[in-house]
Amino acid sequence: MYLIRLCVVLLALVSGPVLADYHFDAKKKTSISDEEKVLAAELTEFLAEYEVAYNNQDYRKVKSMWSADGNPIYMAEEVPFPLYGKNRLDNYFNPVPGKRILEGIDNKYSKVRAKYVAPNVAVATYRLDYELKLVGMPAVAGWDRVMAVFVKEDEQWRLSAYTEAPMSAGAMIRKKMKEFPPQTEQQKADYKTTRETMKALSEAAVSEGFADFLEARKDLEPTY
């Protein structure tokens, strides 16, 4: 799993740019009810314990913090399909039995917000920042947005479903370029090549029928 995640980080250049950065103002805050504040605090406490177990690679403990229904859903950013069921989850945490793949991982969870969707069932969003190192490879770092479903069993919160929702590769690369601006002429040239490659790949991915799709809707007026 970690090898695939590393490949995703390194190959994030292939997605086309999007304009999500301009669709919202992250500084604007919506009100949070007292009930949601208490819920977020409870799940933050849960995630603090989960974080310690995950970073210690104590996957027995990690899996014990999942629902006892035996039917977890886990959607990792580096896997192209959702993982359903206990066997899939077991394999995700131990992809090559008997072989060490990971030297270390440091997950940090923050910015938890949540709401109840039914009694003892909650949906939460939060941020995951990670640093990891595979055996024989350089360390890498990144971050994800996460959405997860929690259920309360025996007065304890448990995970039931988990989804990593990273920003598009184009948006992420733009953020990284802004965070780490080029320092040399070679880096400037490399960044330029990256932008051009992203643009070319995103344009190449457009289907042949999209022009007809646009033509059929050229007079469409959005409703709000």
Secondary structure as UniProt FT lines:
FT   HELIX           2..10
FT   HELIX           12..14
FT   HELIX           20..22
FT   TURN            26..27
FT   HELIX           34..55
FT   TURN            56..57
FT   HELIX           59..64
FT   TURN            68..69
FT   STRAND          73..75
FT   TURN            77..78
FT   STRAND          83..84
FT   HELIX           86..93
FT   TURN            97..98
FT   STRAND          102..118
FT   TURN            119..120
FT   STRAND          121..134
FT   TURN            135..136
FT   STRAND          140..153
FT   TURN            154..155
FT   STRAND          156..164
FT   HELIX           169..179
FT   HELIX           185..204
FT   TURN            208..209
FT   HELIX           210..216
FT   TURN            217..219
//
